[in-house]
Each structure stands twice: as C-alpha cells, then as structure tokens.
Amino acid sequence: MQLSVESLETPALTKAHLADLLFEQIGLNKRESKDMVEAFFELISDCLVDGQDIKISSFGNFHIRTKAPRPGRNPRTGQAVPIGARRVVTFHASHKLKEQIQDAG
C-alpha cells in the first residue's frame, strides 16, 4: 500500500498529518487514526526510555547510547562547564532508505 504525503501544506510530517493520512487513505475513522498514531509513538518512546533499541525494517534503527561526562565550555564566556553523563537517542538509516534517498536526488 502506497501512502501519499504530497498534499502536505508544510514540509514537516506531523502526527496529525499521519492520522489524516490513515483516515483519508486507509479508511479508519479520525479517532481510530489519531489513537493508532499516538499508540505507535508511545510504544516507541516507552521502549527507548526502557533502554531497548528499536529496529524498523527497511527504515532504520533507533539506539540508546550512554554518553560519559566530559568537560565543556560556555561559548559566550569561555568558562569551563562540566557536562554530565546522559542517555541520547541515535538513528541510523537502513541501506534501503539510504538508497531511496539517493535515487530521489
């Protein structure tokens, strides 16, 4: 099934746009569409918060990475500022997605 996003008014694809696409192109009602999109992103968020990696076939992988504390610097004042340890999310596109992007350009 091919979903079309050509009718988007802005270049950003939002959760509201995704829900509208589900409504228009698949036939779910608006409430079901919104709930499905919210549930999808909540599931992804919960997994990432729990430290689990997310792998979406033909799209890419979201990884949780723990960054060590390090010295930093305030760019305005030049003053040394410690940067604490933190967890960050990284995304790595799949080879298929990378190929699609290259072929479109």
N, C-alpha and C positions, 0 to 999 in steps of 0.2 A: 504494500500500500504506500503510495506516494503522498506525503503531506505537502501542501504548497504554502509558503510563507511570503509570497510575492505581494500580498495585499497589505503587508505591514506598513503603517504610517511612519514608524521610526525604525532606525537600523538595529535597535536592540530587541531581542526576542525575550519577552517577559513571561511570567507565569500566567498573567491574564491573557496574553496572546496565545499561549499554549492551550489554555482552557477554551478559548474561542475556536481554535483550530479543531480541537476534539469535537466541539459542538457542531461546527459547520461541515466538517469533512467525514466524521465518523458517525454522527447522529446521536451522540449522547446528549442528554439534556444539560442545560447550563450548570445546574447544581452538581450533577454527577461529574461533569468535566472539571469543574473547579476542585471538587473533593479528590478526584484522581490525581490531578497535578500536585495538590498540596500533600497528599499521601506519599507520592513518589519522592518529592524533595525532603519530606520529613524522614522517610526511611533512609535516604542517602545521608542526611545530616546526622541522624542517630548513629548510624554505622561509623561515620567518621569521628564523632565525639567519643565513641567506644574504642577508637583506635584501629578499626578494621579498614582495610583497603577496599576500594570499590573498583570493579572491573566491568566495563560495559563493552560488550563485544562489538567490534567494528567502529568503535568510537574512541575509547581511551581508558586510562586508569587514573584514579584519584588515590594518592598515597598520603598518609600521615607521616610527617617527619619531625623528629625532635631536634631542635637546634640548641646547641650548647651556649652558655652565657659567653659574652665577649665584650671587649671594650669598644665603646662607640665615641662619637664626637658630635656635639651640637654644631651644625654647620654655620649658624649665625654668630655664635660666640667663640667657637673653637674649644670650648670647655669639654673635658673628658666626661662621658656619661656611661655608666655601665648598662649594658643591655642584658636583661635576664634570659634564662632558658625559656623556651616556648615551643609549642607544637604548631606546625604550619601544614597546610594542605598544598600538595603539588599535583599538577595534572600533566600527564604525558599522553599525547595523541597517539592513536593506533596508526599502523602503517597504512591501513585502508583510508582513514580520514586524511592523513597527510597526502596520499596520492590524489584523493578527490580535490583537496585544496589546490594542489599543484596543477591538476588538469583544468581546473576552472580559471586559472590565471593566465 
